[in-house]
């Protein structure tokens, strides 16, 4: 594994960094395939939106491609995590007026997704831990991930593959580390993320693929009952692509035609299999 802090190869940061002290920052997790980064423009656009939303500046994103190209391995698939914190500052929540962001980049070899056959689908259940609602933080990939950590702990203990998280109002939002799609009556539905959750780059990419294939897309509030009565379910993220769901809380869900079509199309563009 390679770790860079502000362009220098090290795994040490200041104990006064606001990312460590307060979770004051954002991150992106990217897949590289033989040195190339699929969906780079999607990741970069979200990173810049996130930094703008938290008013973290100045940050020059034009330097990132050169740094990543220099350190990635063109002979394998790797995972890159880019973390940008507000930087080193004094104690207290109020951001200092003049502060330089900290850039942390880690690059590691990609591990297999799951044992078994992903094509057959994954098994999921509902999590007890829910998302809070905060429109100012919704959509972006900020460093405060305690809700997903608690929910993910539930899933690890259950032995299942993933968990579905609701918000405080009982609306379905996403899985612990994936976005969620339903297929109903020939259309795809994905939960509205105005108040909670992360707007994933693969979610955005799949919505675009659906539009190109003339598959209707509906972004709206989704109830738990609606999820249990859908025709097909699948998960998305930029590392895994599309994971079909075959079972939700012991309810069997077939891996259907639209899920398979979209998954095939994603893998034509981004070959996930080694």
ABEGO torsion letter per residue (X at the ends): XBBBBGGBBBABBBAABAAAAAGBEBBBBBBBBGGBBBGAAAAAAAAAAAAAAAGBOBBBAAAAAAAAAAABBAABBBBBBBBBBAEBBBBEABBBABBBBBBBBBBBBBBBABBEBAAAEBBBBBBABBBBBBAAABGBBBABAAAAAAAAAAAAAAGBABBBBBBAAGBBABBAABBBBBBBGGBBBBBBAAABEBBBAAAAAAAAAAAAAGBBBBBBBBBAAAAAABABBBBBBAAAEBBBBABBGGBBBBBBAAAAAAAAAAAAABBABX
